[in-house]
């Protein structure tokens, strides 16, 4: 589950300007609370870790610039993820290749106390799961990853530019497909 603060907490942080907290301090606090979630989301878009780190920082620089201009942000979480989404897609188009899931990499995370047979079964299970996730449509994957970050349907819809009911349908189809693979 996400460690992301609620919209009310974000809005409260942004509005603390009346108490003397500088805008820079407010954005710094938002950055501390949300950067890991934004970073993980950028990774799900296919960015390499260094690019995802830079993009996450850029998102919060853009937040600072937007707030400094005096623009009001109604839903900070949705705004942050929308900017991260757009920036991530832009950066990803510049990447020349995306490496597919390598089941051998997951074998390092399997404990050495397991039998070779159990390790093989676990590796096959992980490969099937990753293949199933990769076989989801791009919208289904994005909805799923944003939901895993704790965003609600309207926030996901706002981030991706689709309706909340479309988000629900994408998530329903994704879950059906993943459950089918799990039960095989």
C-alpha positions, 0 to 999 in steps of 0.5 A, spaced: 500 500 500 502 507 498 505 511 503 502 517 500 498 522 504 491 524 502 489 530 498 487 534 504 494 533 507 497 535 501 492 541 500 493 543 508 501 543 506 500 547 500 496 552 504 500 553 510 503 559 507 499 563 512 503 560 518 509 563 515 512 556 512 515 558 505 513 555 499 520 552 498 519 548 505 512 546 503 514 543 496 520 540 500 515 536 505 511 534 499 517 531 495 519 527 502 512 524 502 511 523 495 517 522 491 518 514 492 511 513 490 512 517 484 519 514 482 516 507 483 510 509 478 515 512 473 519 505 473 513 502 471 512 506 465 519 503 463 524 509 465 531 506 467 532 508 475 537 514 473 532 517 469 526 516 473 530 519 479 531 525 475 524 525 472 521 525 479 525 531 481 523 535 475 515 533 477 516 537 484 520 542 480 514 543 476 510 543 482 514 549 485 514 553 479 506 552 478 505 554 485 509 560 485 505 563 479 499 562 484 496 557 480 491 553 485 491 545 485 485 542 487 488 535 487 495 535 488 496 527 488 492 527 481 496 533 479 503 530 481 502 523 477 499 527 471 505 531 470 509 524 472 505 520 467 506 525 461 514 527 463 515 519 463 512 518 457 516 523 454 522 521 456 521 513 455 520 515 447 527 517 447 529 511 450 532 506 445 530 499 448 526 496 453 529 490 456 524 485 457 523 481 464 529 476 465 527 470 469 534 469 471 534 476 475 528 473 479 532 467 481 537 471 486 531 473 490 529 466 491 532 463 498 538 458 497 534 453 502 529 451 497 530 445 493 532 446 485 525 443 484 521 449 488 526 454 485 524 452 478 517 452 480 517 459 483 521 462 477 516 459 472 510 462 476 514 469 476 515 468 469 508 467 467 505 473 472 510 477 468 508 475 462 501 476 464 502 483 466 506 485 460 500 482 456 495 487 459 493 493 455 498 499 456 491 502 459 490 496 464 497 496 466 497 504 467 491 503 471 493 497 475 500 501 477 496 507 479 491 504 483 497 500 487 500 507 488 493 508 492 490 513 487 482 512 487 479 511 480 477 519 479 484 521 480 487 515 476 482 518 471 484 525 471 492 522 471 490 518 464 485 523 461 479 518 462 473 517 466 473 514 472 468 508 469 473 507 464 478 506 470 474 501 473 473 497 467 480 497 465 482 494 472 476 489 472 479 486 466 486 486 468 484 483 475 480 477 471 486 476 466 491 476 472 487 471 476 486 467 471 494 466 470 494 465 478 489 459 478 492 456 472 
